[in-house]
Amino acid sequence: MKRSIFIRPLSALYHCLVNYRMIERWNHLKRKFYTAWISHEFASCGSNNDIGSFTLLRGGKYISLGSNLYIGEGVVWEVYDTFLGQTFTPSLTIGDDSSFGDSGHITCVNGVHIGKGVRIGRKVFITDNSHGASERAMLDTPANLRPIVSKGPVVIEDNVWIGEMVCIMPGVTIGRGTIVGANAVVTHDVPPYTLVAGNPARIIKQID
């Protein structure tokens, strides 16, 4: 009880010395430096980007970024050209004026292509592959030792808005101007200018 008496005045003193605005400025400077530093990992990287910290970044040489991008904190991007003797020719591209939220995850062995003006929420998962196919013969092999299979690239066209915690599965194209509701699992192509939601994602309405 006595200790708690001192917490509030000490916190008030500390806030006078270091307030939230100062922390924001410091974090802004850190992100500026990190963006300049991490940009050298990519095949190409445009200007005026704002990139948060990666939890994991693999295959940066296969990643091409446009300009005016915002990349959140705690992001995982995994782009593989080899896996257990398999070889791939992967490509991950993100167009200008797009954003990718905190804790998002992309895994790519084929192609993941995100257009211009795309807004992607937090904790979104995008993949163009899986460990093995849904075949009985493979199921007795440990999951991490199954060959990687891709049903095709993922394409997200311009001006798409993807809500939080969405999963976008292999071989899917999401048409221009589409809105994908939070928590949706997209397993099939989505036509342009539609609202989709659910698991699996279904068309809620066409946006005229």
Secondary structure, DSSP 8 states (H G I E B T S, - for coil): -HHHHHHHHHHHHHHHHS-HHHHHHHHHHHHHHHHHHHGGGSSEE-SS-EE--EEEEE-GGGEEE-SS-EE-SSEEEEE-SEETTEE---EEEE-TT-EE-TT-EEEESSEEEE-TT-EE-TT-EEES-EES-S-GGGTTS-GGGS-EE----EEE-TT-EE-TT-EE-TT-EE-TT-EE-TT-EE-S-B-SSEEEETTTTEEEEE--
